[in-house]
Amino acid sequence: MSKQQALLAKIHTEFRPHFATVENESHMHSSGRGADSHFKFVIVSEVFEGMSKLQRHQKVYQLFADELQNGIHALALHLYTQAEWISRGEIFPQSPNCSGVGL
């Protein structure tokens, strides 16, 4: 199982999401392709109901504390309730390339 698949499985176990995706964005950063160091999570879950954005981020960071201590450098988090997701048109932002790429 790839790191990306393992992260997604952990998300499904913890958040029982309506929608979830994990994108490996390591190739967009100076760490380079294959580093498995930068990931984007999009999670749509009712678990986030009544939580502030800060609380949602804290919950995800707590769940992935081991991974963040052992190789993952950064997570881009897009965390929504189902109502928020629908109001966004079920679209999440695209990530820009790191400013250090190609330098």
N, C-alpha and C positions, 0 to 999 in steps of 0.2 A: 504494500500500500504506500503510495506517495505521501509526502508530508501534506500536500494540499488535500488529498482524500482523507487523511487522518484528522486534519483540522475541521473539515466539513462534517465528518462523523461525530466529532465531539460537540459541534454546534447543534446537530440534530438531537443528540442525546439530552443536552442541557436545555435547549430553548424550544424544542418541538415547533420549528418555524413553519409559517405559511409559505415562505419563500426564503431560500438561503443560497448564497454563492460565495465561493472563495476563489479569488484570482491571485495567482502568483505573479507579482509585479517586480520581482527581483531584477529582471532584464532591463527594467526602466531606471535602475539605480546604479551607482558606481560600483556596487558589489558584484555586478556582472551576472550573466546568464548562469543558471545552475546553482547559485548560492543559496536559494530557498531562504532568503532573509527578509523579504518584504512581501506582505500579503494585504489584499483588500477583502474585507468581509462586508457583505450586505446581508443583513438578517432582518426578517419581518416576523415578529412574534408578539403574541399577546402577553408574554412574560414582561414586556416593556411597558404595559399599561400602567399609568400613574407614576412612572419613573421619569426623573429629569434626564436630560442628555448626559449629564455628568454621571448620574447613577448607572445608566445603561453602559457607559464606557467602563466604569469601575467594575461592573459585573463581568464584562467580557475580559478585561485585563486580569481580573482575579482568576477566572477559569483558565486562562492561558499563561499564567505566571511561570510555570516550568518551561514552556516553550520560549518565552521571552528571556529567560535566564540561560537558555541553551540553543542559541543560534538564530532565533528570529529577532531581527533588529527593529522592525516597525510594522504596525498594523494601521491600515486606513479603515476606519469603522463608519459604516452607514447603517444605523440601527433605527428601525421603524416599527410602530404598531401597524396592524393591518389597515386601519382607517387612514393613517398617515401615508402609507404606501399607495393606497388607492388615490388619495388626494394628489399625490405626486405623479399620477399617471403610470405608476409602476415602473418608474425610470430612476436610475441612480447615476450620480455624477461619474464622469470619466476622470482618471487620474493623469496629472501632467508628468512628463519625464523629470527625473531628478536633475537639478542644475549641474551636477557633476558628471553626467553621462556624456561621453564623447570628448571630455577634456584631457 
